Amino acid sequence: MDSFDIIMAGFVPFLFVSLIAAGCAARPLYPLPGKISDENRPPIQTSRPYNIAHRGSNGEIPEETAEAYMRAIEEGADFIEADILSSKDGVLICSHDVTLDETTDVAEHKEFANRKRTYDVQGNKTTGFFTVDFTLEELKKLRVKQRYPFRDQQYNGKFSIITFEEFISIALDAPRVVGIYPEIKNPVLINQHVKWADEKRFEDKFVETLKKYGYKGSYMSKDWLKKPIFIQSFAPTSLVYISNLTDSPKTFLIDDVTVLTEDTNQSYYEITSDHYLDFIKEYVVGIGPWKDTVVPVKDNYLQTPTDLVAKAHARNLQVHPYTYRGENEFLHFDFYQDPYQEYDYWLNKIGVGGLFTDFPGSLHNFQEWTSPISRNDSSDKSSSSSKVLEKIALLISSFKNG
């Protein structure tokens, strides 16, 4: 019996039971929380641009759910990204919108019919069901749905809103080191409507949660490599404020140049000036611009790129644009309905260090197929591992078809 047979003798019964338990679905088999030590997990890759799963694999599964994040990890994402808001009782949750209307079934809950409010959100009067008017217990009664009608609707109503801590646990319990990319979302609104007993701010609670789970260390430090993280926000004052609370790397998000920041009321046109970049570089390691701010678009065709990437790189700032979506509704005509052409343009022509994508599996496949490391790695260890994986794949295939 060779080494492979010995391995498989113990593995096949485990695999068989696992497949039965999982209903033969292609889902990651995670151990119980905390059962994998950092030393035994494959490290995060740092040799190519980062694959950042925007709200999880939300092109397939409703956004910011545990299932969307687990799918993203399964598909090869380097980082999972989340927007952090707060419930009425001060529990930090994962939700992109300050209102629940578009991505949950809140309108179907008659018991919450009187919760609709109108608040000022970034200078606009917004009406809806706000997260800050629901306790965590109430939010957990809601079910999440797909934002876009042209995406798969089969998971609507099946998954719940998750907390910031639950999001962190998904990353920490993954079978390899997976980074997190949480956003301090709408801090002005949250600080206006949610009050904590200790009179701390939303940003304080955000950082306290990260410290609780051991997130610390500057970019590429030993501590960072164990638990990789980028903290992001559109609000520059929040990033400056938390710079005194944590040394974890921070990314300043940049919207369309005509939009105003929620906290300082500056246009992002001003934000992208040399003067402002010289200021903010003291607090952040990168910027996360809306991709059309980097390369303007007219009539759905790309125009001449701006010098924003060059200005950022001159200040040793990373650039992680958003958002890359595979559907034709989001692809510019230049890419001929081919998301791989869009990836190639941004990674190899514009030269950015990471992409926020709704389809991390697609980006991962593109990078695997085009990476010199992936094509040329012929070490004995890699070759042996590939052979084992091939045999496992054959076993799974024969089991499914048997």
C-alpha positions in Angstrom: 0.0 0.0 0.0 1.6 3.3 -1.1 1.3 6.6 0.7 -1.7 7.7 -1.4 -3.6 4.4 -0.6 -2.9 4.9 3.1 -4.2 8.5 3.0 -7.3 7.5 1.0 -8.1 4.5 3.2 -8.9 7.0 6.0 -10.2 9.8 3.8 -12.8 8.0 1.7 -15.1 7.0 4.6 -14.9 10.6 5.9 -15.6 11.9 2.4 -18.5 9.6 1.9 -20.1 10.6 5.2 -19.4 14.3 4.5 -21.0 14.1 1.1 -24.1 12.5 2.5 -24.4 15.1 5.2 -24.0 17.9 2.8 -26.4 16.4 0.3 -23.6 16.1 -2.2 -23.7 19.9 -2.6 -20.5 21.7 -3.5 -20.1 23.4 -0.2 -16.9 23.9 2.0 -16.5 21.5 4.8 -15.6 23.7 7.7 -14.5 22.4 11.1 -15.9 23.6 14.3 -14.9 27.2 15.3 -11.3 27.5 16.5 -10.3 23.9 15.5 -7.8 25.0 12.9 -4.7 26.7 14.2 -3.1 29.5 12.2 0.1 27.4 11.7 -1.8 24.6 9.9 -3.7 26.9 7.5 -2.3 27.8 4.0 -1.4 31.5 4.1 -3.0 34.2 2.1 -1.5 34.8 -1.3 0.4 38.1 -1.7 2.0 37.5 -5.1 -0.8 38.9 -7.3 -3.6 41.4 -7.1 -6.2 40.6 -4.4 -9.5 39.0 -5.2 -11.9 40.8 -2.9 -15.4 39.2 -2.7 -17.7 42.2 -2.7 -20.5 41.4 -0.1 -19.5 37.8 -0.6 -20.2 35.9 -3.8 -23.3 38.0 -4.2 -23.6 37.5 -7.9 -24.8 34.0 -7.0 -26.2 34.2 -3.5 -27.9 37.1 -1.7 -25.4 39.6 -0.4 -23.8 39.8 3.0 -25.1 36.4 4.1 -23.1 33.7 5.7 -23.8 31.5 2.7 -22.5 34.2 0.2 -19.3 34.5 2.2 -18.7 30.8 2.5 -19.2 30.4 -1.3 -16.7 33.2 -1.9 -14.1 31.4 0.2 -14.8 28.2 -1.6 -14.3 29.9 -4.9 -10.9 31.3 -4.0 -11.4 34.8 -2.7 -8.5 36.4 -0.9 -10.7 38.8 1.1 -14.3 38.8 2.0 -15.9 42.3 2.1 -18.7 43.5 4.3 -20.5 46.8 5.0 -20.9 47.3 8.8 -24.0 49.1 10.2 -25.7 48.9 13.6 -29.0 47.7 15.0 -31.1 49.8 17.4 -29.6 48.1 20.4 -26.0 48.7 19.2 -25.1 45.3 17.7 -22.9 45.7 14.6 -24.4 43.9 11.6 -23.6 43.3 7.9 -25.8 45.3 5.6 -24.9 47.5 2.7 -28.0 49.7 2.8 -29.1 51.7 5.8 -32.6 50.7 4.8 -33.9 47.1 4.7 -36.3 47.6 1.8 -34.3 46.4 -1.2 -32.6 43.3 0.2 -34.9 41.8 2.8 -38.6 40.8 3.2 -39.3 43.5 5.8 -42.3 44.7 3.8 -44.0 41.3 4.3 -43.8 41.5 8.1 -47.0 43.2 9.2 -45.7 43.6 12.8 -43.1 46.1 11.5 -45.5 48.1 9.3 -45.2 51.2 11.6 -41.4 51.3 11.5 -41.0 53.2 8.3 -39.2 56.5 8.8 -37.7 59.3 6.9 -34.2 60.4 7.7 -31.5 62.6 6.2 -28.9 60.3 4.6 -25.9 62.1 3.1 -28.0 65.2 2.3 -30.9 63.3 0.9 -34.3 62.6 2.5 -34.6 58.9 2.5 -37.7 56.9 3.5 -37.7 53.3 4.4 -37.2 50.7 7.2 -33.9 51.6 8.7 -31.6 49.1 10.5 -31.2 51.6 13.4 -34.9 51.2 14.2 -34.7 47.4 14.7 -33.1 45.4 17.5 -30.9 42.5 16.5 -33.6 40.0 17.6 -36.0 41.7 15.2 -33.5 41.9 12.4 -32.9 38.1 12.7 -36.6 37.5 11.9 -36.1 39.0 8.4 -34.8 37.0 5.4 -32.5 38.4 2.7 -33.2 38.5 -1.0 -31.3 39.0 -4.2 -30.9 42.7 -5.0 -31.0 42.4 -8.8 -34.0 40.7 -10.5 -31.8 39.3 -13.3 -29.8 37.2 -10.8 -30.6 33.8 -9.3 -33.7 34.2 -7.2 -33.8 30.6 -5.7 -32.2 31.7 -2.4 -34.6 34.5 -1.6 -36.1 34.1 1.8 -33.6 31.4 3.0 -30.9 33.3 4.7 -30.7 35.8 7.6 -28.8 39.0 8.3 -25.5 38.2 10.1 -23.6 40.2 12.7 -20.1 41.6 12.3 -18.8 38.9 14.7 -20.4 36.2 12.7 -18.8 37.6 9.6 -15.4 37.5 11.3 -15.9 34.0 12.5 -16.5 32.8 8.9 -13.1 34.1 7.9 -11.3 32.7 10.9 -12.9 29.3 10.6 -12.0 28.9 6.9 -9.6 26.1 5.9 -7.0 28.6 4.7 -6.1 32.2 5.8 -8.8 34.5 4.4 -8.7 38.2 4.9 -11.6 40.5 5.8 -12.3 43.9 4.3 -15.0 45.6 6.5 -16.4 49.0 5.9 -17.3 51.7 8.4 -20.6 52.4 6.7 -22.6 55.6 7.0 -21.0 56.6 10.4 -22.7 60.0 10.5 -26.2 58.3 10.4 -25.2 55.6 12.9 -23.7 58.0 15.4 -26.8 60.2 15.2 -29.3 57.4 15.9 -27.5 54.7 17.9 -26.2 55.5 21.4 -24.0 53.2 23.4 -24.1 53.1 27.2 -20.4 54.0 27.5 -20.9 57.0 25.2 -18.5 55.6 22.6 -18.8 56.1 18.9 -19.7 53.7 16.2 -16.0 53.7 15.1 -14.9 52.7 18.7 -17.2 49.7 18.7 -16.0 48.8 15.2 -12.4 48.7 16.3 -13.2 47.0 19.6 -14.8 44.1 17.7 -11.7 43.7 15.6 -9.4 43.8 18.6 -11.5 41.2 20.3 -10.7 38.7 17.5 -7.0 39.6 17.4 -6.9 41.8 14.3 -3.8 44.0 14.5 -0.6 44.9 12.8 0.6 47.0 9.9 0.3 45.8 6.3 2.4 42.7 5.6 3.5 42.4 9.3 3.6 39.0 10.9 0.4 39.8 12.8 -1.3 41.0 9.6 -0.4 37.9 7.7 -2.0 35.8 10.4 -5.2 37.7 10.2 -5.2 39.9 7.1 -7.5 43.0 7.1 -8.2 46.3 5.3 -10.5 48.7 7.0 -12.4 50.9 4.5 -14.6 53.9 4.6 -15.9 56.7 2.4 -15.7 59.0 5.5 -12.2 60.4 5.9 -12.8 61.6 9.4 -13.6 58.1 10.5 -10.3 56.8 9.1 -8.4 59.6 10.7 -10.2 58.9 14.0 -9.4 55.2 14.1 -5.8 55.7 13.2 -5.3 56.4 16.9 -7.1 53.2 17.8 -5.5 50.6 15.5 -2.5 50.1 13.2 -4.5 47.8 10.9 -4.2 49.1 7.3 -7.0 51.4 6.0 -8.4 52.1 2.6 -10.1 55.4 1.6 -13.1 54.8 -0.6 -13.7 57.3 -3.5 -17.1 57.7 -5.2 -18.0 59.5 -8.4 -16.2 62.9 -8.5 -19.5 64.8 -8.3 -20.6 63.1 -5.0 -20.0 64.8 -1.6 -18.4 63.0 1.4 -21.0 62.5 4.1 -18.8 63.9 6.9 -16.7 66.7 5.4 -19.0 67.7 2.5 -16.2 67.7 0.1 -16.5 66.5 -3.5 -14.5 63.5 -4.5 -13.1 65.7 -7.2 -11.4 67.6 -4.4 -10.6 64.4 -2.6 -8.6 63.1 -5.6 -6.4 66.2 -5.8 -2.7 66.0 -5.1 -3.1 68.2 -2.0 -5.7 65.9 -0.5 -3.9 62.7 -1.4 -0.8 64.1 0.3 -2.9 64.6 3.5 -4.8 61.3 3.5 -1.7 59.1 2.7 -0.6 59.6 6.3 -3.6 57.6 7.5 -4.2 55.0 4.8 -2.3 52.4 2.7 -4.6 52.6 -0.3 -7.6 54.0 -2.1 -10.7 52.2 -3.3 -12.1 54.3 -6.2 -15.3 53.8 -8.2 -13.9 52.4 -11.4 -15.5 55.0 -13.5 -13.7 57.6 -11.5 -10.4 56.0 -12.6 -11.5 55.5 -16.3 -14.4 57.8 -17.2 -17.2 56.4 -19.4 -19.3 58.0 -22.1 -22.1 56.2 -23.9 -20.9 53.0 -22.2 -17.5 53.3 -23.8 -14.2 53.8 -21.9 -12.6 57.2 -22.2 -9.0 58.2 -21.6 -7.9 57.0 -18.1 -7.3 59.7 -15.5 -4.0 59.9 -13.6 -5.5 58.8 -10.3 -3.7 55.4 -10.3 -0.4 57.1 -11.1 -0.9 59.7 -8.4 -1.7 57.0 -5.8 1.2 54.8 -6.8 3.6 57.8 -6.6 2.5 58.1 -2.9 3.0 54.3 -2.3 -0.8 53.8 -2.1 -2.5 50.7 -3.3 -5.5 50.9 -5.6 -8.5 48.6 -5.2 -11.3 49.7 -7.5 -15.0 48.6 -7.3 -17.2 47.0 -8.5 -16.7 44.2 -11.1 -19.8 42.4 -12.1 -20.0 39.8 -14.8 -23.4 40.6 -16.4 -23.7 42.5 -19.6 -25.7 45.1 -17.8 -22.5 46.2 -16.1 -19.9 45.5 -18.8 -18.8 48.4 -21.0 -19.0 47.9 -24.7 -15.2 47.8 -25.0 -15.2 44.3 -23.3 -17.6 42.6 -25.7 -19.7 41.0 -23.0 -16.5 39.3 -21.7 -15.7 39.8 -18.0 -12.2 38.3 -18.6 -11.4 41.2 -20.9 -12.4 43.6 -18.2 -10.2 41.8 -15.6 -7.3 41.8 -18.1 -7.7 45.5 -18.8 -7.7 46.6 -15.1 -5.1 44.2 -13.8 -2.6 44.4 -16.7 -3.1 47.7 -18.4 -4.3 50.0 -15.6 -2.2 48.0 -13.1 -4.3 48.0 -9.9 -3.6 45.9 -6.8 -7.0 44.3 -6.2 -10.5 44.2 -7.5 -13.9 44.2 -5.6 -16.0 41.7 -7.5 -19.5 40.2 -7.2 -18.1 37.0 -8.8 -14.9 36.0 -7.0 -15.0 32.6 -8.6 -14.8 34.1 -12.1 -11.9 36.4 -11.1 -10.1 33.5 -9.3 -10.3 31.3 -12.5 -9.0 34.2 -14.6 -6.0 34.7 -12.3 -5.3 31.0 -12.1 -5.3 30.6 -15.8 -3.2 33.7 -16.6 -0.8 33.6 -13.7 2.8 32.5 -14.6 3.1 30.9 -11.1 0.0 28.8 -11.7 1.2 27.7 -15.1 4.8 27.0 -14.3 4.9 25.7 -10.8 6.2 22.2 -11.4 7.7 21.4 -7.9 7.5 17.9 -6.6 5.2 19.0 -3.8 2.9 20.8 -6.1 2.8 18.0 -8.6 2.1 15.4 -5.9 -0.7 17.5 -4.5 -2.2 17.9 -7.9 -2.2 14.2 -8.4 -3.9 13.6 -5.1 -6.6 16.2 -5.9 -7.1 14.6 -9.3 -7.7 11.2 -7.7 -10.1 12.8 -5.1 -12.0 14.4 -7.9 -12.3 11.1 -9.7 -13.6 9.5 -6.5 -16.2 12.2 -6.0 -17.2 12.0 -9.7 -17.6 8.2 -9.5 -19.6 8.5 -6.2 -22.0 11.0 -7.7 -22.5 9.0 -10.9 -22.5 5.6 -9.2 
